[in-house]
């Protein structure tokens, strides 16, 4: 369902990860450093909204106005991050296999 959304607004980390990993633009309302780091990983750190939410209208307008460009930017990073995760698990599997033998 999240993958079919045009935009996700979330203050929950896993909601943001779910959206970004499916190339859905987000507005993140978070107070922890991990929100900024996640958005930086997906090249969209400008969509971290202060907890007071004053900037939300401006951010929504930005996403709407630049939607195709933003969506593509997230798609590129999602593909790169998925490749990194696959490589990490391949490395883990290789280490486990070596320890078994």
N, C-alpha and C positions, 0 to 999 in steps of 0.2 A: 504494500500500500504506500509506503514512504517513497519508493522509487517512482511512483506515478504522480507525486506532488510536483508543483511548479516551484514552490519555496517551502522550506520548513523553518519554523520559529521554535526554538527550544532553549530551555535552561538546563536540560539534562544532557550530560556528556554522551551517553549511548545513543540518544536521539540524534545528536549531531553526527556521530560516527556513522550511524545507519544512513543518514541522508547523504553525507559527503561521499561515502564509499559507493553510492549509487549515482553519483554526479548530480545531486540535487542541491541547488544553492540554499544556503542557510543564513538565518540571523541568529546569532548565539548570544544569549543573555546569561553570562556567567561571571563568577567572581574569582575563580581559581586560575592560576597560571596555565593549567592544562588546557583550558579553552583557547587561549591565545596560541599555544603551541600546536594544537590540532588544526586551527584555522591557518596557521603559518605553513604547516605541512601541505595543505591543499591550496596554497597561494591565494587565500581570501581573508587575510587577517583584518581587513577593513570592515568585516561584517560582525565583529565583536561589539555588541551594544552594551554600554554601561548599564548597570543594574537599575538605575533610575529610569531608563527607557526613553529618555527625551529624544534621542537621535533615531528612533525606530522609523518614523515617517520618512526621513531623509534616506535612510538605508534601503527601505522598501522601494522608494522611487528609483534609487540607483540600480538595484537589481532589475526592476521592471524595464528601465530604460536601456540597460546593457545586457539583457538576459542571454542572448545567444553567445556573446563573448565570454560572459562569466561562466555559463554552463560548460562551454568548451574548455575553459581554463581548468575547471574542476575535473572534467573528464580526463584530461591529460595527466593531471596529478594523481587521480584515482588509479589510473592504469599503471603509472610508475610505482605507486605505493603497493598495489596488489602484486606486482612483479617482485618487489623487495620482500614482501611477506612470504611469497612462494619460495624465494631463494633462501630465506631464513629457515623455513621448515625443511627444505631439502638438506640444508647444512645440519640441522638438528637430527634428521633421520640418518644421515651419513655417520654422524658421531655415535648415535645409538647402535647402529649396525656394527661399527668397528668395535664397540665395547662388548657386543654379544659374541663376536668371534674370538 
